[in-house]
Amino acid sequence: MPLIYRPTIFSASALMLVLFTATVHADGPSQAVRSPSWGVGLGVSTESSPYRGVDTETKALPVLTYENKYVRLFGPSLDLKLPFTAPMSFALRARYSDQGYKASDAAELIGMTERKGGLWLGARAEWQLPWVQLGTEWLGDAEDRSGGQQIKLDASRRFQLGGVSLKPHLALVWQDSAYVDYYYGVRAGESRAGRASYAGTSTVNTELGLLVNVPLAPGHSVFMNLSHTVLGSAIKDSPLVERSGVSAVRAAYVYRF
């Protein structure tokens, strides 16, 4: 997830679509799509940052989605679907991440070298079982800014309360030492009084969330996604971090046609 906004041309374009991946298409790649489907809407996101001195950000952003038999665009991710038979689906995934910070984002970050987001490439597999949906995802840093990689294991289940859909989910996200060291480490030249050098090691974050989908009329829906991420010990131990976890609230109105 993006933590700090940076107004570059590419990141600004990506952020116009970002933050609603789980909200708008929380069910993962479709097993079958008979015809192309577009979705447009407007969303609002509020997300806290783990970094010291960086305030919670609230953004209003347009939402755009597209899906056909072969590709799927949702938020900052683009999937190339591969032919698999239900209950399994598999896709190659490209995702843009705006995670990172600049020294100007907070007084506590002065003297730190900018950490940038970028393009991540990998794959996503899902299994739709009668009582739960399981998924796994691997992503690697395609631009080699961090040289890192992430592996995600997740489980979710949908419940219906009348016309309202509720979908809680649980995920474990492993991030390797290169990833943690890049985004949360402190190099020798960046150390200051009260900010010692720190070399990050691999860690596991725990994500908890709830997706709520309220249909208003044919094609019209309102979504809300509540999530909280418990940060792994290697992140919490960083002198750049002041929180044990980060929370986000995302809501969106979407019209599909």
Secondary structure by P-SEA (a helix, b strand, c coil): ccccccccaaaaaaaaccccccccccccccccccbbbbbbbcbbbbbbbccccccbbbbbbbbbbbbccccccccccccccccccccbbbbbbbbbbccccccccccccccccbbbbbbbbbbbbbbbccccccbbbbbccccccccbbbbbbbcbbbbbcccbbbbbbcbbbbbcaaaaaaacccccccccccccbbbbccbbbbbbbbbbbbbcccccbbbbbbbcccccccccccccccccbbbbbbbbccccc
